[in-house]
Amino acid sequence: TNEGVPLCSSYTGVYGGHVNMQTFLKQVAFLPPLGDFLATGSDCGHLFVWHKQTGKLVQVLDADESVVNCIAPHPFHPYLATSGIENDIKIWTPGDAATFDERKSFELLEKNIELYEKQTSFPYSALQRNVLYGLRSPASVLFEGFPAP
């Protein structure tokens, strides 16, 4: 039985822009210390980080020459490990030199969307693009027919 275990019946947010087609699985993790950010790898070799509540893409990092499959946040400190097809593991920490190039990130999102649409023949809707670009929150579209993952 599931006594005392909360059961999920629906999801509360949808995040996208990364690609998961070349390998079986990409890990997703909430980032400490408060879990306000969500991160995952991508077939394009980048690490994507979104703000959990707004769904806005806040960071895209070049993390592998090919594919980023694994991410592992430190449970208490602001460290994040990534690994992919390359023969190494990278450790990421916050830094003063960190910047977010929104234009470059949106160009990457468009490339990933094109790749996804080409390989799956499922087009992204205008609503999905608005979520990707942070124009709509992930939760606000759930009642407007956003397709289930």
Backbone as a chain_set.jsonl record, in Angstrom:
{"seq": "TNEGVPLCSSYTGVYGGHVNMQTFLKQVAFLPPLGDFLATGSDCGHLFVWHKQTGKLVQVLDADESVVNCIAPHPFHPYLATSGIENDIKIWTPGDAATFDERKSFELLEKNIELYEKQTSFPYSALQRNVLYGLRSPASVLFEGFPAP", "coords": {"N": [[0.845, -1.187, 0.0], [0.258, 2.385, -0.214], [0.26, 3.937, 2.059], [0.573, 6.94, 3.817], [2.323, 7.975, 1.955], [2.709, 10.624, -0.189], [0.912, 10.917, -3.168], [1.37, 11.707, -6.583], [-0.635, 13.4, -8.927], [-0.635, 15.109, -11.027], [1.426, 17.395, -12.924], [3.352, 20.345, -12.121], [4.834, 22.144, -13.535], [6.531, 22.894, -16.633], [9.464, 22.543, -18.436], [11.808, 23.364, -20.945], [13.816, 23.093, -23.976], [16.252, 21.936, -23.986], [17.867, 19.058, -25.488], [17.131, 15.63, -25.828], [17.884, 13.081, -27.329], [19.949, 11.564, -28.37], [21.053, 9.916, -26.469], [20.006, 7.684, -23.83], [18.988, 8.838, -21.379], [18.684, 11.856, -19.503], [19.838, 13.358, -16.599], [18.014, 15.225, -14.159], [17.998, 17.862, -11.831], [17.241, 19.55, -8.764], [18.742, 22.501, -7.635], [20.838, 23.138, -4.85], [21.106, 25.899, -2.461], [18.375, 26.072, -1.798], [16.76, 24.877, -3.673], [15.666, 26.385, -5.698], [16.271, 26.432, -8.34], [16.456, 24.563, -11.375], [18.156, 22.013, -13.086], [19.578, 20.478, -16.031], [21.212, 18.276, -18.382], [22.124, 18.188, -21.918], [21.824, 17.025, -25.328], [23.216, 18.731, -26.933], [25.52, 19.372, -25.685], [25.443, 21.172, -23.603], [24.782, 22.568, -20.358], [21.76, 23.259, -18.863], [19.994, 25.667, -16.956], [17.176, 26.539, -15.13], [14.97, 28.923, -13.595], [12.963, 27.813, -11.053], [10.284, 28.675, -10.339], [9.524, 30.707, -12.225], [10.233, 29.637, -14.646], [12.051, 30.695, -16.325], [14.897, 30.594, -18.343], [18.034, 30.715, -16.995], [20.73, 30.209, -17.12], [23.135, 28.911, -19.346], [25.528, 26.626, -19.947], [28.551, 25.658, -21.505], [29.273, 22.489, -21.398], [30.266, 20.06, -22.32], [31.89, 18.462, -25.078], [30.183, 17.016, -26.629], [27.717, 15.503, -25.478], [25.776, 16.052, -22.54], [25.043, 14.047, -19.971], [24.882, 13.422, -17.234], [24.247, 15.006, -14.136], [25.081, 16.262, -10.961], [24.266, 17.72, -8.092], [25.92, 19.144, -5.231], [24.912, 18.288, -1.953], [24.756, 20.371, -0.026], [26.41, 22.588, -0.584], [27.122, 25.131, -3.084], [27.924, 23.572, -5.467], [28.255, 21.842, -8.515], [28.378, 18.878, -10.323], [29.143, 17.711, -13.562], [28.892, 15.367, -16.254], [29.564, 13.693, -19.338], [29.87, 12.569, -22.63], [32.577, 13.0, -22.991], [35.769, 12.175, -21.453], [35.806, 13.039, -18.764], [34.933, 14.648, -15.645], [33.264, 17.527, -14.758], [33.437, 20.139, -12.389], [31.351, 22.594, -11.216], [31.131, 25.889, -9.96], [29.737, 28.818, -8.37], [30.719, 31.998, -9.709], [32.482, 35.123, -9.995], [32.902, 35.865, -12.625], [30.856, 34.807, -14.044], [28.425, 34.981, -16.543], [25.377, 35.6, -18.36], [24.461, 35.056, -21.517], [21.913, 36.042, -23.138], [21.017, 36.28, -25.822], [22.719, 34.476, -27.241], [21.97, 32.15, -25.922], [19.265, 31.928, -26.641], [19.578, 31.517, -29.367], [20.763, 28.993, -29.315], [18.63, 27.571, -28.162], [16.779, 27.747, -30.272], [18.139, 26.249, -32.246], [18.095, 23.751, -30.97], [15.332, 23.313, -30.848], [14.745, 23.165, -33.6], [16.218, 20.849, -34.243], [14.873, 18.967, -32.637], [12.263, 19.086, -33.762], [12.813, 18.253, -36.355], [13.73, 15.629, -35.997], [11.623, 14.378, -34.705], [9.191, 15.09, -35.797], [7.257, 16.53, -34.406], [5.92, 19.539, -33.957], [6.921, 22.52, -32.173], [4.77, 24.54, -30.312], [3.554, 27.97, -30.39], [2.959, 28.675, -27.807], [4.557, 26.919, -26.298], [7.089, 27.892, -27.046], [6.956, 30.439, -25.898], [7.08, 29.777, -23.186], [9.656, 28.651, -23.103], [11.24, 30.89, -23.61], [10.837, 32.356, -21.383], [8.67, 34.026, -21.321], [6.262, 33.246, -20.405], [5.115, 31.65, -17.44], [5.949, 28.297, -16.354], [3.862, 27.017, -14.97], [1.616, 28.539, -15.633], [0.69, 27.789, -18.11], [-0.483, 25.336, -17.949], [-3.208, 25.075, -17.849], [-3.98, 25.756, -20.304], [-3.873, 23.926, -22.291], [-1.278, 22.894, -22.697], [0.797, 20.44, -23.984], [1.154, 17.252, -22.444], [4.206, 15.904, -21.131]], "CA": [[0.0, 0.0, 0.0], [0.972, 3.651, -0.244], [-0.155, 4.722, 3.212], [1.514, 7.944, 4.267], [3.156, 8.445, 0.858], [1.927, 11.508, -1.053], [0.886, 10.494, -4.561], [1.247, 12.808, -7.545], [-1.635, 13.158, -9.954], [-0.373, 16.004, -12.151], [2.681, 18.12, -12.78], [3.129, 21.76, -11.847], [5.637, 22.988, -14.4], [7.128, 22.285, -17.816], [10.677, 23.26, -18.805], [12.298, 22.765, -22.175], [14.855, 23.753, -24.739], [17.359, 20.999, -24.111], [17.565, 17.956, -26.4], [17.429, 14.311, -25.288], [17.567, 12.127, -28.374], [21.099, 10.739, -28.725], [21.308, 8.942, -25.409], [18.778, 7.218, -23.199], [18.429, 9.587, -20.262], [19.403, 12.999, -18.941], [19.441, 13.613, -15.214], [17.477, 16.535, -13.805], [18.182, 18.041, -10.394], [17.046, 20.838, -8.127], [20.035, 22.939, -7.14], [20.833, 23.679, -3.495], [20.671, 25.402, -1.169], [16.928, 26.116, -1.591], [16.035, 24.18, -4.719], [14.954, 27.364, -6.519], [16.685, 26.286, -9.724], [16.363, 23.217, -11.922], [19.214, 21.871, -14.086], [19.7, 19.23, -16.768], [22.13, 18.276, -19.51], [21.504, 18.184, -23.24], [22.59, 16.432, -26.417], [24.012, 19.77, -27.583], [26.728, 19.556, -24.896], [25.272, 22.272, -22.668], [24.045, 22.441, -19.1], [20.69, 24.257, -18.819], [19.486, 25.953, -15.615], [15.965, 27.353, -15.142], [14.37, 29.319, -12.322], [11.852, 26.87, -10.864], [8.958, 29.312, -10.31], [9.195, 31.471, -13.436], [10.547, 28.861, -15.841], [13.006, 31.443, -17.145], [16.238, 30.047, -18.506], [18.93, 31.679, -16.362], [22.135, 29.9, -17.392], [23.48, 27.853, -20.29], [26.98, 26.459, -19.862], [29.171, 24.703, -22.418], [29.749, 21.519, -20.413], [30.817, 18.851, -22.938], [32.034, 18.588, -26.531], [29.135, 16.265, -27.303], [26.453, 15.295, -24.761], [25.814, 16.076, -21.075], [24.05, 13.087, -19.473], [24.806, 13.337, -15.777], [24.49, 16.166, -13.292], [24.957, 15.892, -9.554], [24.539, 18.844, -7.199], [26.344, 18.864, -3.872], [23.695, 18.439, -1.15], [24.706, 21.574, 0.823], [27.2, 23.687, -1.123], [26.768, 25.464, -4.469], [28.77, 22.877, -6.42], [27.518, 20.963, -9.41], [29.235, 18.053, -11.168], [28.535, 17.264, -14.818], [29.687, 14.475, -17.098], [28.891, 13.325, -20.581], [30.597, 11.651, -23.496], [34.003, 13.206, -22.754], [36.341, 11.328, -20.405], [36.069, 13.8, -17.559], [33.83, 15.176, -14.846], [33.516, 18.941, -14.485], [32.83, 20.68, -11.176], [30.948, 23.982, -11.439], [30.865, 26.688, -8.765], [29.422, 30.202, -8.726], [31.915, 32.819, -9.846], [32.286, 36.52, -10.355], [32.963, 36.04, -14.069], [29.705, 34.165, -14.664], [27.489, 35.853, -17.243], [24.356, 34.897, -19.117], [24.274, 35.673, -22.829], [20.545, 35.665, -23.506], [20.917, 36.121, -27.278], [23.374, 33.216, -27.599], [21.153, 31.067, -25.373], [18.071, 31.789, -27.469], [20.02, 30.901, -30.625], [20.924, 27.574, -29.012], [17.28, 27.022, -28.017], [16.199, 27.607, -31.616], [18.794, 25.096, -32.876], [17.583, 22.549, -30.325], [13.939, 23.146, -31.294], [14.809, 22.69, -34.984], [16.668, 19.459, -34.187], [13.767, 18.182, -32.085], [11.168, 19.02, -34.747], [13.304, 17.482, -37.496], [13.867, 14.217, -35.662], [10.4, 13.792, -34.151], [8.04, 15.618, -36.543], [6.318, 17.168, -33.486], [6.303, 20.957, -33.901], [6.747, 23.323, -30.955], [3.735, 25.561, -30.472], [3.922, 29.317, -29.947], [2.856, 28.652, -26.353], [5.768, 26.271, -25.795], [8.202, 28.82, -27.242], [6.823, 31.501, -24.891], [7.586, 29.23, -21.932], [11.103, 28.511, -23.23], [11.888, 32.193, -23.577], [10.536, 33.015, -20.126], [7.582, 34.976, -21.483], [5.155, 32.684, -19.636], [5.615, 30.728, -16.421], [5.589, 26.917, -16.69], [2.577, 26.642, -14.386], [0.506, 29.301, -16.201], [0.198, 27.195, -19.343], [-1.044, 24.007, -17.736], [-4.642, 25.103, -18.065], [-4.202, 26.236, -21.666], [-3.662, 22.835, -23.236], [0.119, 22.55, -22.945], [0.842, 18.975, -24.063], [1.869, 16.523, -21.392], [5.482, 15.366, -21.616]], "C": [[0.886, 1.245, 0.0], [0.59, 4.534, 0.936], [0.945, 5.682, 3.64], [2.42, 8.496, 3.184], [2.307, 9.357, -0.022], [2.039, 11.059, -2.506], [0.695, 11.698, -5.462], [0.2, 12.444, -8.586], [-1.458, 14.082, -11.153], [0.957, 16.709, -11.914], [2.397, 19.609, -12.654], [3.963, 22.683, -12.721], [6.23, 22.194, -15.539], [8.31, 23.153, -18.227], [11.216, 22.607, -20.063], [13.389, 23.579, -22.823], [16.08, 22.888, -24.908], [16.921, 19.871, -25.043], [17.986, 16.652, -25.736], [17.031, 13.272, -26.318], [18.714, 11.174, -28.68], [21.391, 9.661, -27.695], [20.01, 8.699, -24.645], [18.168, 8.198, -22.2], [19.311, 10.759, -19.885], [18.909, 13.197, -17.518], [18.94, 15.04, -15.077], [17.62, 16.665, -12.296], [17.8, 19.45, -9.968], [18.377, 21.231, -7.51], [19.915, 23.52, -5.741], [21.304, 25.133, -3.511], [19.159, 25.328, -1.017], [16.123, 25.368, -2.647], [15.244, 25.121, -5.613], [15.27, 27.241, -8.001], [16.695, 24.814, -10.103], [17.396, 23.108, -13.039], [19.145, 20.518, -14.768], [20.732, 19.395, -17.867], [21.365, 18.201, -20.811], [22.423, 17.511, -24.243], [23.467, 17.453, -27.129], [25.286, 20.083, -26.796], [26.639, 20.669, -23.866], [24.529, 21.839, -21.413], [23.027, 23.583, -19.076], [20.213, 24.415, -17.384], [18.309, 26.918, -15.738], [15.609, 27.777, -13.723], [13.095, 28.504, -12.17], [10.484, 27.541, -10.984], [8.59, 29.979, -11.621], [9.396, 30.669, -14.706], [11.559, 29.542, -16.737], [14.359, 30.745, -17.165], [17.213, 31.086, -17.982], [20.407, 31.407, -16.633], [22.221, 28.772, -18.404], [24.995, 27.781, -20.308], [27.455, 25.393, -20.839], [29.883, 23.665, -21.559], [30.383, 20.268, -21.013], [30.942, 19.099, -24.441], [30.872, 17.933, -27.267], [27.819, 16.304, -26.527], [26.691, 15.392, -23.258], [24.689, 15.169, -20.585], [23.816, 13.201, -17.977], [25.068, 14.681, -15.119], [24.261, 15.73, -11.85], [25.278, 17.106, -8.694], [25.043, 18.351, -5.854], [25.128, 19.106, -2.977], [23.613, 19.724, -0.333], [25.355, 22.791, 0.184], [26.83, 23.96, -2.582], [27.753, 24.893, -5.489], [27.885, 21.969, -7.257], [28.518, 20.197, -10.264], [28.461, 17.678, -12.427], [29.471, 16.273, -15.492], [28.854, 14.093, -18.304], [29.72, 12.319, -21.346], [32.109, 11.796, -23.311], [34.472, 12.329, -21.583], [36.653, 12.104, -19.137], [34.773, 14.173, -16.845], [34.195, 16.621, -14.548], [32.783, 19.338, -13.213], [32.594, 22.17, -11.404], [30.68, 24.648, -10.094], [30.48, 28.095, -9.207], [30.706, 31.015, -8.817], [31.58, 34.231, -10.279], [32.23, 36.731, -11.866], [31.759, 35.433, -14.787], [28.782, 35.209, -15.289], [26.479, 34.994, -17.978], [24.126, 35.669, -20.404], [22.92, 35.217, -23.366], [20.413, 35.432, -25.01], [21.521, 34.791, -27.728], [22.552, 32.02, -27.114], [19.904, 30.843, -26.205], [18.407, 31.187, -28.833], [20.186, 29.393, -30.438], [19.557, 26.905, -28.85], [16.643, 26.794, -29.381], [16.814, 26.421, -32.359], [18.261, 23.792, -32.292], [16.137, 22.272, -30.737], [13.915, 22.609, -32.717], [15.214, 21.22, -35.031], [15.543, 18.547, -33.702], [12.663, 17.997, -33.12], [11.56, 18.166, -35.94], [13.306, 15.988, -37.197], [12.589, 13.575, -35.136], [9.158, 14.093, -34.958], [6.918, 16.095, -35.62], [6.702, 18.638, -33.373], [6.073, 21.569, -32.525], [5.675, 24.353, -31.237], [4.272, 26.918, -30.034], [3.903, 29.379, -28.423], [4.099, 28.018, -25.729], [6.985, 27.191, -25.934], [8.152, 29.949, -26.223], [7.335, 31.035, -23.538], [9.11, 29.148, -21.99], [11.812, 29.843, -23.072], [11.528, 32.99, -22.332], [9.435, 34.056, -20.231], [6.334, 34.523, -20.734], [5.749, 31.754, -18.593], [5.188, 29.306, -16.777], [4.224, 26.519, -16.149], [1.412, 27.343, -15.074], [-0.065, 28.648, -17.455], [-0.502, 25.869, -19.139], [-2.539, 23.969, -18.019], [-4.994, 25.603, -19.458], [-3.858, 25.175, -22.689], [-2.221, 22.544, -23.577], [0.225, 21.027, -22.947], [1.642, 18.351, -22.931], [3.161, 15.973, -21.955], [5.371, 13.895, -21.957]], "O": [[2.1, 1.163, 0.189], [0.597, 5.759, 0.817], [2.101, 5.29, 3.804], [3.215, 9.397, 3.453], [1.286, 8.918, -0.552], [3.141, 10.846, -3.011], [-0.064, 12.61, -5.133], [0.157, 11.311, -9.067], [-2.073, 13.857, -12.195], [1.535, 16.621, -10.831], [1.325, 20.077, -13.036], [3.805, 23.901, -12.646], [6.413, 20.981, -15.44], [8.17, 24.369, -18.354], [11.086, 21.394, -20.224], [13.827, 24.605, -22.304], [16.858, 23.068, -25.846], [15.736, 19.745, -25.351], [19.066, 16.569, -25.15], [15.973, 12.652, -26.206], [18.481, 10.082, -29.198], [21.923, 8.604, -28.033], [19.036, 9.434, -24.808], [16.95, 8.371, -22.178], [20.537, 10.668, -19.939], [17.704, 13.202, -17.265], [19.385, 15.943, -15.785], [17.394, 15.704, -11.562], [18.004, 20.415, -10.705], [19.066, 20.394, -6.927], [19.005, 24.301, -5.465], [21.867, 25.562, -4.518], [18.685, 24.574, -0.167], [14.906, 25.244, -2.511], [14.258, 24.71, -6.224], [14.615, 27.872, -8.831], [16.914, 23.939, -9.265], [17.505, 24.018, -13.861], [18.712, 19.532, -14.172], [21.085, 20.514, -18.239], [20.135, 18.155, -20.828], [23.636, 17.432, -24.044], [24.378, 17.069, -27.863], [26.053, 20.961, -27.19], [27.66, 21.071, -23.307], [23.758, 20.879, -21.416], [23.395, 24.745, -19.251], [20.044, 23.427, -16.669], [18.418, 27.972, -16.363], [15.913, 27.07, -12.762], [12.244, 28.506, -13.059], [9.608, 27.016, -11.672], [7.459, 29.837, -12.087], [8.799, 30.98, -15.737], [11.893, 29.02, -17.801], [14.889, 30.358, -16.123], [17.227, 32.218, -18.464], [21.248, 32.276, -16.403], [21.472, 27.798, -18.33], [25.667, 28.756, -20.643], [26.825, 24.345, -20.978], [30.972, 23.924, -21.046], [30.985, 19.483, -20.28], [30.168, 19.872, -25.006], [30.608, 18.27, -28.422], [26.91, 17.055, -26.882], [27.688, 14.879, -22.753], [23.514, 15.486, -20.763], [22.683, 13.089, -17.509], [25.992, 15.402, -15.495], [23.367, 14.936, -11.559], [26.443, 17.486, -8.575], [24.651, 17.281, -5.386], [24.377, 20.05, -3.222], [22.513, 20.144, 0.026], [24.895, 23.914, 0.39], [26.273, 23.084, -3.244], [28.343, 25.633, -6.276], [26.903, 21.407, -6.774], [29.409, 20.797, -10.865], [27.272, 17.365, -12.366], [30.689, 16.333, -15.321], [27.625, 14.159, -18.294], [30.211, 11.34, -20.783], [32.845, 10.82, -23.459], [33.656, 11.809, -20.822], [37.672, 11.846, -18.496], [33.676, 14.026, -17.383], [35.317, 16.905, -14.131], [31.646, 18.925, -12.987], [33.516, 22.912, -11.74], [30.079, 24.05, -9.201], [30.853, 28.523, -10.3], [31.666, 30.756, -8.091], [30.524, 34.49, -10.855], [31.585, 37.667, -12.338], [31.654, 35.534, -16.01], [28.408, 36.191, -14.648], [26.702, 33.802, -18.192], [23.652, 36.805, -20.38], [22.8, 34.149, -23.968], [19.759, 34.475, -25.427], [20.907, 34.061, -28.507], [22.45, 31.006, -27.804], [19.518, 29.7, -26.452], [17.611, 30.431, -29.391], [19.794, 28.61, -31.302], [19.347, 25.798, -29.346], [16.032, 25.751, -29.613], [16.101, 25.67, -33.025], [18.003, 22.838, -33.027], [15.762, 21.119, -30.95], [13.149, 21.694, -33.018], [14.623, 20.435, -35.772], [15.291, 17.491, -34.283], [12.183, 16.883, -33.332], [10.731, 17.434, -36.48], [12.929, 15.178, -38.045], [12.48, 12.349, -35.123], [8.152, 13.399, -34.808], [5.751, 16.069, -36.009], [7.715, 18.956, -32.75], [5.15, 21.185, -31.806], [5.677, 24.976, -32.299], [5.316, 27.004, -29.387], [4.734, 30.055, -27.817], [4.63, 28.527, -24.742], [7.818, 27.255, -25.03], [9.196, 30.379, -25.731], [7.959, 31.811, -22.814], [9.786, 29.53, -21.035], [12.878, 29.91, -22.46], [11.87, 34.168, -22.228], [9.276, 34.882, -19.332], [5.447, 35.331, -20.459], [6.782, 31.131, -18.838], [4.165, 29.123, -17.437], [3.5, 25.764, -16.798], [0.31, 26.794, -15.101], [-1.204, 28.932, -17.825], [-1.069, 25.328, -20.088], [-3.071, 22.925, -18.393], [-6.162, 25.847, -19.761], [-3.577, 25.498, -23.843], [-1.947, 21.998, -24.646], [-0.218, 20.385, -21.995], [2.679, 18.873, -22.521], [3.218, 15.611, -23.13], [6.352, 13.284, -22.38]]}, "num_chains": 1, "name": "protein.A"}
